Amino acid sequence: MYFPSLDNVQALRDETPGCRNVIHFNNAGAALMPQPVIDVVKQHIDLEAAIGGYEAAAKSADQYQNTYASIARLINCKSEEVGLVVNATRAWDMAFYSFNFERGDKILTAMSEYVSNYLAFLQVARRTGAEVIPVPNDDSGQLSPDELERLIDDRVKLIAVTHVPTNGGLVNPASEIGAVARNHNIPFLLDACQSAGQIPLDVEDIGCDILTATGRKYLRGPRGTGFLYVRQKLIPQLEPPFIDLRSADWTSSGSYSWATTARRFETWENNVAGMIGLGVAVDYAMAIGLDRIEDRVVVLANELRTRLTEIDGITVHDLGKKKCGIVSLTVDGFSSDDVKEHLAARRINVTVSAPDSTLLDASNRNLPPIVRASVHYYNTVEEIETLCSCLADLVN
Ligand SMILES: Cc1ncc(COP(=O)(O)O)c(C=O)c1O
């Protein structure tokens, strides 16, 4: 039987069709899917075409269930604590909007919080009078657990923090945040959208009560897939903002009861092929090993940062004590959109992070739109050299 392994990066590249066409440094946007994921998604769509969507779902019920079990293994929780939804934002929303905030309640968050999460904070603050408080960073630029501790009082209802921000290589200290949350018995919601698949995640070690993620980024799953974990003891206390026949049972003409598992955060209709693909993507990542993935991603990203800092006219912007696979940069004299286009013309994929994707952090650091080059384990040092020489051509 074949096991994907980082002992043979070329074999991993060989079963990643996209590697034949592009140099992909947009893994924090959507990573390239490996062949086993592509195959299983296509097979399910073929089955839907051949026998009907509902009938195909019934035939593939075990594979669908496998996705819950795989995610549970990935993050060390129970299958019943996993809900499958269409993306990380909805996963996060379904949990966040289940809290019953009142005037004076406090939500503690990070300076580098993601735009959609912050918009939800602001909406809830406007509606209820709850207060949103970003926890200051330490000198390295990561959220300061000491400052977090200092801000705790009995009005803090939720700590909600992004693990890896959308705009750079920073990794917020999730376990230290979790320790503060646990000490004070405050629910902790971790947005692991950009860390899932590149950093080992263990909800017990981290001490989070809710974790949300997407399939298409470092997990290499299909688009339109996401999941949330909610700790079993919290599930009965959370009433989701929406209800349907998946999340609840209509028990009599005048009553209903919520599902007692994380199913209460799901919707009935779902991307069955995508979710089956997500399960295979998670199995694939675990077969390689999350520790090994993180080691290689960090080595490659550090290699890229070092080489970039050697090029006059390029500034690397990543913060934090611990850094991950995302490398953020600007090029003197060129807009980040121009840099992206210059690279795209050479079949190198990067993306641009606009300041309003992490407004507090970008305003604080006076950041313009920045180029985000995100490496995955299937990238190579040769690809990094090519990227750097294309950037050097631009500035020279
Ligand atoms: C930190 C963070 N959280 C959440 C999201 C949203 O994920 P999705 O697009 O799957 O809803 C992103 C997407 O870039 C992100 O960077």
The ligand as a Tripos MOL2 file, in Angstrom:
@<TRIPOS>MOLECULE
LIG
   16    16     1     0     0
SMALL
NO_CHARGES

@<TRIPOS>ATOM
      1 C1         -7.5280   33.8900    9.4030 C.3       1 LIG1
      2 C2         -8.6570   33.5670    8.4810 C.ar      1 LIG1
      3 N1         -9.8490   33.2170    8.9970 N.ar      1 LIG1
      4 C3        -10.8840   32.9070    8.2110 C.ar      1 LIG1
      5 C4        -10.7880   32.9520    6.8500 C.ar      1 LIG1
      6 C5        -11.9980   32.6600    6.0190 C.3       1 LIG1
      7 O1        -11.9690   31.4000    5.4560 O.3       1 LIG1
      8 P1        -13.0840   30.9900    4.3840 P.3       1 LIG1
      9 O2        -12.7750   31.7810    3.1720 O.co2     1 LIG1
     10 O3        -12.9460   29.5140    4.2180 O.co2     1 LIG1
     11 O4        -14.4010   31.3670    4.9520 O.co2     1 LIG1
     12 C6         -9.5730   33.2990    6.2570 C.ar      1 LIG1
     13 C7         -9.4450   33.3300    4.7780 C.2       1 LIG1
     14 O5         -8.5280   33.8380    4.2180 O.2       1 LIG1
     15 C8         -8.4770   33.6180    7.0990 C.ar      1 LIG1
     16 O6         -7.3060   33.9850    6.5830 O.3       1 LIG1
@<TRIPOS>BOND
     1     1     2 1
     2     2     3 ar
     3     2    15 ar
     4     3     4 ar
     5     4     5 ar
     6     5     6 1
     7     5    12 ar
     8     6     7 1
     9     7     8 1
    10     8     9 2
    11     8    10 1
    12     8    11 1
    13    12    13 1
    14    12    15 ar
    15    13    14 2
    16    15    16 1
@<TRIPOS>SUBSTRUCTURE
     1 LIG1         1 GROUP 0 **** ****
